[in-house]
Amino acid sequence: MNPPEDSFLSHLIELRDRLIRALVAIGIVFVCLFPWAKELYALLAQPLLATLPQGGQMIATDVIGVFLVPMKVALMLAFLIALPYVLYQVWAFVAPGLYAHEKRLALPLVTASVLLFFVGMAFAYFLVFPTVFGFMSKVAPEGVAWMTDIEKYLSFVLTTFVAFGVTFEVPVVVVVMVYAGIVDVAKLREWRPYVIVGAFVVAAVFTPPDVISQLMMAIPLCLLFELGLFLARFVGQRSAHATPIDPPAPEAPLSPAADWTPMSAQEMDAAIKDLGAQQNTDRKPEA
């Protein structure tokens, strides 16, 4: 049997190897995307460029920002493209320590989480950005040149992508909570009013200060919570049917000493008389 120190070191070595493979995969994809970094940033900025006034453009206030910002966009896209391989490395490291039923649940949940995160990003890019930027262009005062720095735009886009990506993970969170027994579906239904209020609070914090963008986050958040409740019912029923009911444990046999009770004085006198009478009958008469 290997000592715990060797097992711990082997796990660290395997973790290092998995991380190196994931970073190498991201680096290879990044090198392939590097020649098109400027085009990728132009594609990312298209929702804003389409709503700028006639002759409007984006600016760069940093000297090397025109180089670093497109590189960051290319690196972000490289990570997204290599994400399936990165998740495979994570799964290969974690899977040996999971039970069979945990593996059956973890793989669909990870796949659904990635897909929902991508759907949230697409929702922000195709629906939220045009709506928000169109609203901002209409409320801009006369005589004000509405332009933004490319670094600030990238920061805004990444924050919005993460906010909507995490928002679309709500069904997965609800299913995991119900499956793990943290809370049941009936309790979550009781929390529905608080979830609705919390959705609007989260939308007010993570979106620009306009009503349209807040509604575009709060309403999907509430709908996704309802979807999570709907899916959690089937997961809860399946886990309840799949979990066998343990048979009652057999009662331990009682020892003879457990049934012994002391005799009373009358019972003791009667037993002595019976014993004396038996001895008299068993004694032979003398010749």
N, C-alpha and C positions, 0 to 999 in steps of 0.2 A: 504493500500500500504506500502511495506517495505521500510524503509529509505535506502539511498544509502550505508551507512556504513554497515548495515546488509547484503546487497547484495554482497558487496565487500568481507566481511569476509566469507560469505558462499562460494564464488568462491575460496578463498584462501584455505579453508578447503577441498573443493573438489579436488583442485589441489594437496594438500598434500596427500590426500588419493590415488589419481591416481599414484603419484610418488612412494608411499610406495608399492603399488601393483606391479608396474613395477620392482622395485628393488628386491622385494621378489621373483618374477618370475625368474629374472636373478640369484639371489642367489641359488634358488632351482636347476636350471640347472647346475650352477657351482659346487655345491656339488656333483651332479651326475657325472660330468666329472672329478672331482678331482682325482680319482684313476688312470685315464688314461692320466694324464697331460704329462708325458714323451713321451708316444706314440704319442700324438697330436703334440708335438713339433717336433718329428722325422718325422712325416708326413708333417709338414710345411717346414722342412729343406730338404726334399727329393730332390727337384730340384737342390739344391746346392751340396748335398752329392753325387748325381749321376754324377756330372761333376768334382769332385775333383780328383786329380791325385792318382795313386795307393798308398795306405797307408795314404792318406790325411784325416784330420778330423777337426772338429771345436773345438775351445778352449773357455774357460771361464776365464777371467781375474779378475772377481769379486768373492769374497769368497762365497757369497750367491746367485750368479747369476744362479748357476745350479738349485736352487730351485725357485727363483722368475720368471725367464724367462718362464719355463713351466707353472707356475701359470697364468702369463699374457696371454699366448696363450689359456689356458682353459677358462679364463674370457672373452677373445675376442670371442671365439666360443660360449660361453654361451649367450653372448649378441646377437649374430647373430641368434641363435636358438630361443631365447625369443623375437626376434624383432617383429614378428606378434602380440604377446600379448601386447608388449609395444606400438605399433602403434594403437592397438585397444583402449588402455587407453587414448592416445592422441586424437583419433577420438571421443571418448565418451565425452571428456571434451570440445572439440571445436565445435562439430556438432550442439548443441542447438543454437549457435549463428550464424549459416549459413542459407542462403536462400535455397530454394528447388533446384534451378538451380546450386547453388554453391556446394551443396551436391552431385548432379549428376556428376559434373565434378571432384570434389576433390577426391572421392573414386577411380575412375580409374587412376587418376594421381599419387596418393600415391602408389597404387599397381604397376603401371608401374615403378615408381621411385625405389622401392625396388628391383624389378626383374632386372632392368637394372644395379643397383649397384652390385648385385650378379653376373650378367653376366660379368661386368667389372673386378671383382675380379677373376672370373674363367679364363677370358682371360689372366690376368696377371700371374696366377699360372701355367696354362697349356701351354702357348705359349711364354710369355715374359721372364719368369724366365729361362726356359731351353735355350732359345736363348742367353740371356745376359750372363748367367753363362758359357755356352759353348764357347762364344766368349772370355770371360775373361780368361778361362783356356788355350786357345790357344795362347793368347798374353802374358802370364806370362813369364818373362825371365827365362833362364836356371839357375838352382841352387837356385831359390827362392821358398820357401815352401809357397804355396798359401793357407792360412788358415784364418779364420775370427772368431771374437768373437761372441758368441751366442746373446749377447745383441745388438751388432751392426747389426747383421743379422736381428733380430726381428724388429729393428727400420727401416731398409731398406725395409723389407717386408710390414710393416704397411703403410709406406709412399707411396709405389708403389700401394698397394691395394686402398688407398684413392684416389690417383691420377687417376687411371684407373676407379674406381667407379664413381667419379665425372665426368670424361670424358664421360662416357656412359649415363650421365643424360642430355646431350645436346638436344636430341629430346623433352624431357619434358619441358626444359627451353624455347625452341622455341615455342612450342604449347601454353604455358602459356602466353608468351609475346604477341602472336597474339590474343589469346582469350581475354586478358585483354585490348586490344587496345593500347598497348604501341608502337607497330610497326606493320606494315602490311607485307604481304608476298613479295610484290613487292620491298619494301625497303630492306628486308633481302636479296633478290637476288642481289640488288646493292652492298650490303656489302660482297658478296661472296669472292672477292679477299682479302679483309682485314681479313676475317675469316680464309682463308687458311694460310696467313702469321702468324696470331695470333696462329694458331694451331701448327705451327712449333716452334714458340717462346715458347709456353707453354710446348711442348715436350722437348725442350732444357733445360728448367728450372727444370722440375720434373722427368726427367729420367737420367740414368747414361750417362756419356759423350762419347757415341758411337752412330754411325749413325743408327745402326740396331734398337736399342730400341727407338730412337727418331722417326724413321719412323713408328714403330709399335704403337706409340701413335698418331702421327700426322695424319696418313692416316685414322684410324678409327674415329678420331675426325671430319675430313672433311666429311666422309661418313655419320656419324650420324647427322651432320648438314643438309645434303641433305635429310635424312630421316625425320628430323623435319620439313623441308620446305614442304615435300610431305604430311605429316599428318596435318600440319597447314592449308593447303588449305581446307580440309574437315571440320575442326573445324571452320574456318572462315565462310565458306558457311553455315554450320548448324546454327551457331549463328546468321547469317544475316537473314536466313529464320525463325528462331524461334523468333526473336525479332519483336513484332508487331509494325506497324507504327501508331503512335498516330494520331487520326483524328484532323483536324484543329479546333482550339478553336473558338466557335461562337463569332461573334462580339457583343460587348456590345451595348445595345440599347441606342440611343442618347436621352438625355433629351430635353424637348421642348425649354429650354433656349439656347441649343447649335445651334438651327436653327434660332434664332432671330437675325435680323440685323436692325440697326437704319434706319428710313425713311429720305429721303432727304427733303429739304425745299419745293419743289414743291408738293411732295406727302403729306406733312403735310398740306399745304394750301388746297389741293383738299379734304382731309379728313375732314377738318373743314367746308368747304362749304357743303359737303354732309350731315354732321351731322346737320347743321343749316337748310337745306332744309327739312330733315326728321322731325325735330322738328316743323316746320311750317305746314307741312301736317298733323301731328298728333294732333295739337292744334284745339280744337273745336271752331266754331264761337260763339261769344257772342250773347245772345238773345236780 
